[in-house]
């Protein structure tokens, strides 16, 4: 479960300390892979799944890697050292979170060798991998929609 609310233009998200640790670990891994790709090492299956198999031929690949690096760094900087409250300032910041979490899901699927991101069509007895993939999907979906609605209607805030 993901707890969230809106305060003005900000979206407030609450993760458990364990979820924060997991995000930090896997965002750091993703950042390391992007840094290696910026250094010319694009033979990584995670990088290929995120940026395409023909990533060596793209002219703007360096700028795509740089944008990914900036987005990952934003999320890492947002993660609290203690507690689990994250304040997402505005719509652009929320979309950075949404897309980066979605990319993290793609990266995880590539690392685990999963054939598909579609958890719903997988076994009726979910594995830990499927549960994790579903959680990441829920985080991305929640963030995408959270900015559109307040958890507590404004009429109750007075």
N, C-alpha and C positions, 0 to 999 in steps of 0.2 A: 504494500500500500504506500502511496505517495501522498503526503500531506502538503497542501498548497493553499495560498490565498492571494488576493490582490490588495495592494495598498496604493491608491492613486494609480500611477503608471507602472508601478513595480509589481513583480510577481515574487512571492515569498515561497520558497520550497524547503521542506524539511526532510532530510535523509537521516537514516540511522548512522551512528559512527562506523559500523561495519560497511555500510554502503559507501560512505565517504572514503574509507580505506581502499575498497575495491575500485572505485572510480579513480582515485589517485594512482594506484598501481597500474591500471590498464591505460589511463591517459598518458602516464609517463612512458610506458612501453610504446604506445602509438607515436608520441613525440620523438622518441629515440629512432624509430623506423623512418619517420619523415626527415629527421636530421641526416640519417644515413643516405636517404634518397637525394637530399639536397647536395650531399657530397658525391653523388654519382652512382651510388649503389642501389640500383632500381630492380635488382633481381629477387626481391623479397615478395613472397606470395601475398602477403597482406597489402603491400603497396600496389601490386598488380590488381588485386580485387577492388581496391579503392579508386585507383586512377586509370585502370584499363591495362590490358596486356600489351598494348602498343605504346606504353608511356614513354618509351625511348624516342619515338618519332614526333612527339608533340613539341611545338615551338614554345608554348607558354607553360610548359611543365614546371619550371622554376617558380613562376608566380603562383601556380596552383599549390605547390608544396609550401610556399611561403604563406599563403592564405590559410592553409591547413595548420601550419605551425602556429600562426597567430591565434587561431580559434582554440586550439588545444591549450595554449598558454593562458588564454582568457579563462577557460574552465579550471585549469589547475590553480590559477590565482584566486578564483572564486571559492575554492574548497576551503572550509574552515579548518583550523588546526584542532579545535575542540568544538564539540557540539555538531550539529548538522544543519544549521540554518544557512540558506543561501538566498541572497536578495538579487533578483534579476531586474536591472534598472528600467529597461524599456523593451519595445518590440524587437529591435535589432539584436539586442543582447539575448533575448529569449530565443530568437531564431538561430543565433550562433550556438546556443546550448542544444537546441533541437537537432540541428544538422550534425553537430559534432557527436552527440550521443548516437545518432543513427549511423554515422561513420564508424563509431566504436563498435557498434553491433555487427557491421559488415566485417570489420577487422577481426573480431572475435570468431565469427563464423569461419573466416579463412584460416585462422590459427587452429581452430578445432577440426577443420576439415569437414564442416557440415555442408551437405549438398544444397541446402536451401535456407533462406531466411524465414520461410513460411512455417512457423511453429505450429500453427493450427492444424496443418495436414499431417503432422507427425504423430507418433504413437499416442494411444489413449492413456498410457502410463508415462507421464513426462519424466524425463531424466533431469539431472541437475543442469545439464547443458541447455535443455529446452526451457527449463524454468528460468534460467539466467537470460536466455534470449528473449523470452516473453517479458521479463522485468525491464530489460532495456527498451523493448518496443513500447511498453507502458509508460516509461519515463519520457521517451520522445513524444509519444502521442499526448500525454498529459501536458507537457511543456508547450506543445503546439497549440493546445486548446485553452490552457490555463489563463492566458492573457485576455481571453475573450469574456470571461465570467468571473465575478467575485464569488467566493465561497459563502460569505455572509452578505446578503443584500444590503445595499447602502442604507435603506430605511431602518435597519436594525443597529447601525453604527452610531446613531445620535444619542 
